[in-house]
Every structure is written in structure tokens, then in C-alpha cells.
Amino acid sequence: MGKLAVYKYFSFMLLVITLMTSVFTFIGLYGGYASPARETAMAIIVLMLPIFVIGNVVTLAIWLIRRRWHWAVIPFVTLLWCIPYIGTFYQPSLFSSNNPDKSNLTIASYNVALFGREVTGFKADDILSEMKDHKVDILCLQEFMEQSGDHDNTATYLNSFGHMAKGRDDMAVFSRYPIVRSGTITFGPSNNSAMWADVRVNNHVVRVFNVHLETTGINRTLHKAAKHQMQGAPDDRAAFLSAIYGNFVRGMAVRAVQADTVARYISESPHPVILCGDFNDVPYSYTYRTMKGNLVDAFTECGSGLMSTLRGEKRFRIDYIFHDESLRGVNFFKMKLSYSDHDPIFLTLAF
């Protein structure tokens, strides 16, 4: 009887875990419709979606091994519901395409991290060389630094692209096609901003948005804590964790407001839109859903493999290229470059 009681208890707890995992998965899948400024808990659950997806896989495997088919239905149906979400960071190569037609338009987006603040210009030149090798027509840069020591990065990039639109501070769009108009989108006192540029491609005009949204603030908190520690300040772990959480929550709320602002500009565009940038947020978040709107996520359309755009230990997808439904993507990919904490992403459009 003792073994039977343990068996029943294990089955009951597994069922509870299965149900809770399924419920939290669905909350995460639809949590991106609620602004983090109002629903912080829901926004955090969205961030934990990969964990819940893995949890559903594990519970499904256990129920199948135990041949409890009726309970296996719960994680199985939940995983079926997760397919669109999984598609935002993984696409099978079977569905990717590549069309080398000369009439295609290639767009790249890259947070260059101020070229590492090096003073010789070699990083800026190497990045430009990579863009030329990939025949990039429109280049959206975040954290662009106009000067590296005595090296004029702006002039060097203009020599290769021919046209430039400058946003606030470190935002820039370079183009091989004429830029007929441009504008800046400010976010109040934030250091982050966005911009747009109307690019005339043959007989068509597209409005290219280049966006850099609020960061999480975690790195800034870590650096501040390390500085205090070097100065001999007492180690207050509770205050440190509180600061990280506070900056993280604040970042989500600020990005939500910034995303609303950019989405309004996109809805008012008189031309087809191409949206590029560093969103500092994950797929299915409020920021992602709001910015995407009716646009097409280029990776889910024509990308392949596992997609993350941050380098190092934090392998998340936070950089994106979206485009108007009237345009068609034929290839989306990233490059692994060591010049920044981000990887550059590329989209080729049939044009």
C-alpha cells in the first residue's frame, strides 16, 4: 500500500505541474497584449516562455513513457499552440529561400556599440567592408559613432553608400539609393531614440524606420555595483537585487511607451514600411507585438535555424527587421561578428 500511495502522490503532483505549466504557457503566449506599465507580472511570464515550453516537452515525455495518453493531451495541445512562438526564434531550413536576383534589395541592421570606442577606425572600416561584401543597399546602425579618434566614420560610410540620414546622437541610416526625406523620433528624456528615412528605390519610395529602444538597465546596475565594491563599499545583496529588479521593470515599462510612439508613426506612414532596430526585448513581448502590428517578421518569413542576436551568454533575439505586407522577403540571416555585443542581421527583399 505504501508504494501505491507514493505512486498516486507522484501522479497527482505531476498532473498539478502539467496543468500549471500549461496555464502559465498560455498566459505567456497572450501576455504580450498587456502593457508592462500596467501588468508587470504578465510581462515577466512572457520572458519565461522558453522555460515553460521546455516544461511542456518534459511533461509530455513523462506522460508518454507512463502511457497516460489522456494526460499527455494537455502538454501536446499546449505545444501545438506554441508553434507560432517557437517560430519566432527557430525556423527549419526546409522553408528558407534565397533568390540572387539582381533586382533584390538588401537591408542590414546592426548595433555597433560605438565601435568599442576604439580610436583608429579599424572596427568601423571592417564592419563597412562586411556590408560591402554582402552588397547591402540600406544600412541601419544603432550606437553609431561619427568619429573614431581622427578617423571620420561618417565620411567613410558616405563614400561607399552615397546617402545618409542622421537621427539623434548615435542613430544613422546609410543608403545606396536617394534619401528624399527623414525625421527623428524622440522619447523624451531617454538617451534612446528612433528615426525614419524615405528612400527612393527605382520608382518606389519606402519608409525605413531605425529604432533603438530602452535597455534593461541590468548592465548599468552591475557596473555601478562593481564600482562601489572597488571603492570598498559594504556588500548589500538585498539592495543590489532590488536595484536590478527595479531597473528591469522600469525598462519594460519605458519600452512599452516607446513602442506605442513608434507604432503610431508607422501607422501614419504614407509609404510601405521597413522597420529595423534593437528593440531590447524578446519575441511575443508587448514591445514586439506593438512594433510588429501588421508588419511581417522577416525571420519567420524567410529565415532558418536558431535565431539569437545577442552574443555571449545572453543569447536572446532582440534585434529585428519587419516589413510591409506588400513586400516579399526572400532571405534573412545574421553574421557572427566580434565587433559588438550584437550580431548584424540582414534581409533581402524581392523588389
C-alpha positions in Angstrom: 0.0 0.0 0.0 2.9 2.3 0.7 4.3 2.0 -2.8 0.8 2.6 -4.3 0.3 5.7 -2.1 3.7 7.1 -3.3 2.8 6.3 -6.9 -0.6 8.1 -6.6 1.1 11.1 -4.9 3.7 11.3 -7.7 1.0 11.1 -10.4 -1.1 13.8 -8.6 1.9 16.2 -8.3 2.9 15.5 -12.0 -0.7 16.4 -13.0 -0.6 19.6 -11.0 2.8 20.5 -12.5 1.4 19.7 -16.0 -1.7 21.9 -15.5 0.3 24.8 -14.0 2.9 24.7 -16.8 0.1 24.7 -19.4 -1.7 27.6 -17.8 1.5 29.7 -17.4 2.4 28.9 -21.0 -0.9 30.3 -22.3 -0.6 33.4 -20.0 2.9 33.9 -21.6 1.6 33.5 -25.1 -1.0 36.2 -24.7 0.7 38.3 -22.0 2.3 40.4 -24.7 -1.1 42.1 -25.3 -0.9 43.8 -21.9 1.4 46.7 -21.4 4.2 46.1 -18.8 3.4 49.6 -17.5 0.2 48.0 -16.1 0.9 44.2 -16.0 4.4 43.6 -14.8 3.9 40.0 -13.7 2.5 39.1 -17.1 5.5 40.7 -18.9 7.8 38.6 -16.8 5.9 35.4 -17.6 6.4 36.2 -21.3 10.2 36.3 -20.7 9.9 32.9 -19.1 8.1 31.3 -22.0 11.1 29.2 -23.2 11.2 27.6 -19.7 7.5 26.8 -19.9 7.9 25.4 -23.4 10.6 23.1 -22.2 8.4 22.2 -19.2 5.7 21.1 -21.6 8.1 18.9 -23.6 9.3 17.2 -20.4 5.8 16.6 -19.0 4.6 15.3 -22.4 7.6 12.9 -22.5 6.8 11.6 -18.9 3.1 11.0 -19.7 4.0 9.2 -22.9 6.6 7.0 -21.1 4.0 6.2 -18.5 1.4 5.6 -21.3 -1.1 8.0 -19.7 -2.4 9.2 -23.1 -5.3 11.2 -21.7 -3.0 13.4 -19.6 -0.4 13.6 -22.4 -3.0 15.5 -24.4 -2.6 18.6 -22.1 1.1 19.4 -22.9 0.6 18.2 -26.5 -2.2 20.7 -27.2 -0.2 23.4 -25.4 2.9 22.8 -27.5 0.7 22.9 -30.7 -0.4 26.4 -29.5 3.3 27.3 -29.1 4.2 26.7 -32.7 3.9 30.4 -33.8 6.0 31.4 -30.8 8.7 28.8 -31.4 8.8 30.1 -35.0 10.0 33.5 -33.8 13.4 32.0 -32.8 13.6 28.8 -34.8 12.7 28.1 -38.4 13.5 24.8 -40.2 15.9 25.3 -43.1 13.3 23.5 -45.3 11.2 26.6 -45.5 14.0 29.2 -46.1 14.6 30.6 -49.6 17.3 32.5 -51.4 16.9 34.4 -54.6 20.0 36.1 -56.0 18.0 38.2 -58.4 19.9 41.5 -59.1 16.7 43.4 -58.6 16.6 42.5 -54.9 17.1 45.0 -52.1 19.3 44.1 -49.1 18.8 45.8 -45.7 21.0 45.3 -42.7 20.6 46.4 -39.1 23.4 46.5 -36.6 24.0 47.8 -33.1 27.7 48.6 -33.4 28.2 49.5 -29.7 30.1 52.8 -30.6 32.7 50.6 -32.4 34.1 49.7 -29.0 35.2 53.4 -28.6 38.5 52.5 -30.3 40.4 55.4 -31.8 41.9 54.0 -35.0 38.7 53.4 -37.1 39.6 49.8 -37.9 36.4 48.4 -36.4 34.3 50.8 -38.4 36.2 50.0 -41.6 36.0 46.3 -41.0 32.2 46.5 -40.5 31.8 48.6 -43.6 33.8 46.0 -45.6 31.5 43.3 -44.4 28.5 45.3 -45.5 30.0 45.9 -49.0 30.8 42.1 -49.3 27.1 41.4 -48.7 26.0 44.1 -51.1 23.9 45.9 -48.5 21.8 48.6 -50.0 20.3 50.2 -46.9 22.2 50.0 -43.6 20.6 50.9 -40.2 23.1 51.5 -37.4 22.4 51.9 -33.7 25.1 53.3 -31.4 26.9 54.7 -34.4 30.0 56.9 -33.6 30.8 59.5 -36.2 34.5 59.8 -35.2 36.9 57.2 -34.1 39.8 59.3 -33.0 40.9 61.2 -36.1 39.0 58.8 -38.3 35.8 60.2 -39.9 33.5 57.2 -39.9 30.6 59.3 -41.4 32.7 60.3 -44.4 34.0 56.8 -44.9 30.5 55.2 -44.9 29.1 58.0 -47.2 31.8 57.3 -49.7 30.5 53.8 -50.0 26.8 54.3 -49.7 26.4 57.8 -51.2 23.4 58.9 -49.0 22.9 59.3 -45.2 20.1 60.3 -42.8 21.2 61.2 -39.3 19.0 60.7 -36.3 19.5 61.8 -32.8 23.0 61.2 -31.3 24.0 57.7 -32.4 21.4 56.8 -35.0 22.1 56.6 -38.7 20.7 55.2 -41.9 23.0 54.8 -45.0 21.7 54.1 -48.4 22.8 53.4 -51.9 19.5 54.9 -53.1 18.5 58.6 -52.7 17.0 59.6 -49.3 14.3 62.1 -50.1 13.1 62.9 -46.5 14.0 61.9 -43.0 12.9 62.7 -39.4 13.8 61.9 -35.8 11.5 60.3 -33.2 12.5 61.3 -29.6 11.5 59.6 -26.4 11.6 62.5 -24.0 14.5 62.4 -21.6 15.6 59.0 -22.6 19.0 58.5 -24.3 17.4 56.2 -26.8 15.5 57.3 -29.9 14.3 56.3 -33.3 14.3 57.8 -36.8 12.9 57.3 -40.3 14.1 57.9 -43.8 12.2 57.9 -47.1 14.3 56.0 -49.6 13.6 56.1 -53.3 14.3 52.7 -54.8 13.8 53.0 -58.6 10.3 54.3 -59.0 9.2 53.4 -55.4 9.6 55.0 -52.0 9.9 53.0 -48.8 10.0 54.5 -45.4 12.8 52.9 -43.3 12.5 53.1 -39.5 15.6 52.7 -37.5 14.9 52.1 -33.8 16.8 51.7 -30.5 14.6 51.2 -27.5 15.3 51.4 -23.8 17.8 48.9 -22.3 17.1 46.7 -19.4 19.4 48.7 -17.1 20.9 45.5 -15.7 24.4 46.1 -17.1 24.4 49.6 -15.7 23.4 48.3 -12.3 26.1 45.6 -12.4 28.8 48.2 -13.3 27.7 50.5 -10.6 27.8 47.7 -8.0 31.3 46.7 -9.2 32.4 50.3 -8.9 31.1 50.5 -5.3 32.8 47.3 -4.4 36.1 48.5 -5.7 35.7 51.6 -3.6 35.3 49.4 -0.5 31.5 50.0 0.0 29.7 47.3 2.0 28.1 44.5 0.1 24.3 44.9 0.3 22.9 42.0 -1.6 19.3 42.9 -1.0 19.7 46.4 -2.2 21.6 45.1 -5.3 18.8 42.6 -6.2 16.2 45.3 -5.6 18.1 47.7 -7.9 18.3 45.1 -10.7 14.6 44.3 -10.4 13.6 47.9 -10.3 15.7 48.8 -13.4 14.4 45.7 -15.2 10.8 46.6 -14.6 11.3 50.2 -15.4 13.0 49.3 -18.7 10.0 47.2 -19.7 7.5 50.0 -18.9 9.6 52.6 -20.7 10.0 50.4 -23.8 6.2 49.9 -23.9 5.6 53.6 -24.1 8.4 54.0 -26.8 6.9 51.1 -28.8 3.5 52.8 -28.7 5.1 56.0 -30.1 6.9 54.3 -32.9 3.8 52.2 -33.8 1.8 55.5 -34.2 4.5 56.8 -36.6 4.3 53.6 -38.6 0.5 53.7 -38.9 0.8 57.2 -40.3 3.4 56.4 -42.9 2.3 57.2 -46.5 4.8 54.6 -47.9 5.4 50.9 -47.4 7.4 50.4 -44.2 10.7 48.6 -43.4 11.3 48.6 -39.6 14.8 47.8 -38.3 16.5 48.0 -34.9 17.5 47.0 -31.5 14.2 46.6 -29.5 15.9 45.3 -26.3 13.0 42.9 -25.9 12.1 39.3 -26.8 9.5 37.9 -29.3 5.9 37.9 -28.1 6.6 40.7 -25.6 4.4 43.8 -25.7 7.2 45.7 -27.4 7.4 43.0 -30.1 3.7 42.8 -30.7 3.2 46.5 -30.8 6.1 47.3 -33.1 5.2 44.4 -35.4 1.5 45.3 -35.8 0.5 44.3 -39.3 4.1 44.1 -40.5 5.9 40.8 -41.4 8.6 39.4 -39.2 11.3 38.7 -41.8 12.9 35.9 -39.8 9.7 33.9 -39.6 9.1 34.6 -43.3 12.4 33.5 -44.8 14.9 32.8 -42.1 16.3 29.5 -41.0 17.8 27.8 -37.9 18.0 29.1 -34.4 18.0 32.9 -34.2 19.6 34.9 -31.4 21.1 38.4 -31.9 23.0 38.9 -28.7 26.5 37.5 -28.4 28.0 35.8 -25.3 25.9 34.2 -22.5 22.7 36.2 -23.1 21.6 34.5 -26.3 18.3 36.3 -26.9 16.7 37.6 -30.1 16.3 41.4 -29.5 17.2 42.8 -33.0 14.6 42.7 -35.7 13.7 43.6 -39.3 10.0 43.8 -40.1 8.5 44.9 -43.4 5.2 45.8 -45.0 2.9 43.0 -46.2 3.2 44.4 -49.8 6.9 43.5 -49.9 8.3 39.9 -50.0 11.3 38.7 -48.2 13.5 36.1 -49.9 16.3 35.6 -47.4 17.0 36.5 -43.8 20.3 35.7 -42.0 22.7 37.0 -39.4 26.5 37.2 -39.3 28.7 36.3 -36.3 30.9 39.3 -35.9 33.0 40.1 -32.8 32.9 43.9 -33.1 29.8 44.3 -30.8 27.7 42.5 -28.2 25.1 42.2 -31.0 25.2 40.3 -34.3 24.2 42.1 -37.5 21.1 40.9 -39.3 20.3 41.0 -43.0 17.1 40.9 -45.1 16.9 40.5 -48.8 13.6 41.7 -50.3 12.3 41.0 -53.8 12.0 44.5 -55.2 
